[in-house]
């Protein structure tokens, strides 16, 4: 697209591609808290979802029809902001609807479906582009967004607000002590961020999300070149390795959520953090100068097995952190009803998740690439291994 439609020079294509992809993460970090703030002010989430999907459709059309780089970037800006809004408000809607006893399975199933789209989207787009051409390829995401818009328009939404434990007379008396409703809202907003960012469970979840996405996205910058240099594997094998990182999580994610609903998160998270640390250490060792792990010996099967194992264990650690984040916020609201306002605070909670994940996605390739250049792939993997050991201790 960049070279054929926008006539970008080949020497600039990689730089522009990286900028276009990084734009979404940067926008999510900036816009996420703002989206969550205003979504929690609205009566219900249906209107916000419809507006976000509408903007996403417009942004996608702009990207597809772009004939210049500024139009492409403007379309990506619209896609990025609207996509973050759909993600934040969509998860908040589920969290508000599902009971705490089933939130783990429900949200893990949602994330598995989202990851399925992340995996299948680029592959299907590539196949369609070769088989059918440019415009039919772009018609598929536009059709999916249109169907999603219609489904959201037909969605029956519960407009029930979080219960208030304060009697009406008491609320009136309290309100009379404040000069305006705006002051009450400012106090609620300050209270939300103070409570959330001072809660050890919330901070642990955010740290796990950041570390998990940092390690995952660092592979994007380091894995392809490493396997080509050490094992002689090309792009097709590299794609299968990335599938090995993601596909097990798609299949096992709902199981991890079900386990969380039955026995909690601490024991599975600690065990799987330690196992991931071991697998990361083995992955760095594979293909090194150690005789039994060299590329000519057992390096290749060790590397493949480590990749699949990391993808299998990840849903029980970084995959379950968003579920725990939502469950913790719901528990705080149940202990002190209406503490975050009459409409609750779940959109702001998931804006924190969106910012944490986007921040990890931004710094992962930078840290991973820097570590690989400075100390090599083996020691980079061992550094990530140590970080997962620390994650296990935090749990």
Secondary structure as the mmCIF struct_conf table of DSSP 4:
data_model
#
loop_
_struct_conf.conf_type_id
_struct_conf.id
_struct_conf.beg_label_comp_id
_struct_conf.beg_label_asym_id
_struct_conf.beg_label_seq_id
_struct_conf.end_label_comp_id
_struct_conf.end_label_asym_id
_struct_conf.end_label_seq_id
TURN_TY1_P TURN_TY1_P1 UNK A 2 UNK A 5
BEND BEND1 UNK A 6 UNK A 6
HELX_RH_AL_P HELX_RH_AL_P1 UNK A 10 UNK A 39
TURN_TY1_P TURN_TY1_P2 UNK A 40 UNK A 41
BEND BEND2 UNK A 42 UNK A 45
HELX_RH_AL_P HELX_RH_AL_P2 UNK A 46 UNK A 65
BEND BEND3 UNK A 68 UNK A 68
HELX_RH_AL_P HELX_RH_AL_P3 UNK A 69 UNK A 97
BEND BEND4 UNK A 98 UNK A 98
TURN_TY1_P TURN_TY1_P3 UNK A 100 UNK A 102
HELX_RH_AL_P HELX_RH_AL_P4 UNK A 103 UNK A 131
TURN_TY1_P TURN_TY1_P4 UNK A 132 UNK A 132
HELX_RH_AL_P HELX_RH_AL_P5 UNK A 134 UNK A 154
HELX_LH_PP_P HELX_LH_PP_P1 UNK A 160 UNK A 163
BEND BEND5 UNK A 166 UNK A 166
HELX_RH_AL_P HELX_RH_AL_P6 UNK A 168 UNK A 176
TURN_TY1_P TURN_TY1_P5 UNK A 177 UNK A 177
BEND BEND6 UNK A 178 UNK A 179
HELX_RH_AL_P HELX_RH_AL_P7 UNK A 181 UNK A 197
TURN_TY1_P TURN_TY1_P6 UNK A 198 UNK A 198
HELX_RH_AL_P HELX_RH_AL_P8 UNK A 200 UNK A 231
HELX_RH_AL_P HELX_RH_AL_P9 UNK A 235 UNK A 263
BEND BEND7 UNK A 265 UNK A 265
HELX_RH_AL_P HELX_RH_AL_P10 UNK A 266 UNK A 285
TURN_TY1_P TURN_TY1_P7 UNK A 286 UNK A 287
BEND BEND8 UNK A 288 UNK A 290
HELX_RH_3T_P HELX_RH_3T_P1 UNK A 291 UNK A 293
BEND BEND9 UNK A 294 UNK A 294
TURN_TY1_P TURN_TY1_P8 UNK A 295 UNK A 298
HELX_RH_AL_P HELX_RH_AL_P11 UNK A 299 UNK A 314
TURN_TY1_P TURN_TY1_P9 UNK A 315 UNK A 317
HELX_RH_AL_P HELX_RH_AL_P12 UNK A 318 UNK A 335
BEND BEND10 UNK A 336 UNK A 336
TURN_TY1_P TURN_TY1_P10 UNK A 337 UNK A 340
TURN_TY1_P TURN_TY1_P11 UNK A 342 UNK A 343
BEND BEND11 UNK A 345 UNK A 345
HELX_RH_AL_P HELX_RH_AL_P13 UNK A 346 UNK A 375
HELX_RH_AL_P HELX_RH_AL_P14 UNK A 377 UNK A 394
#
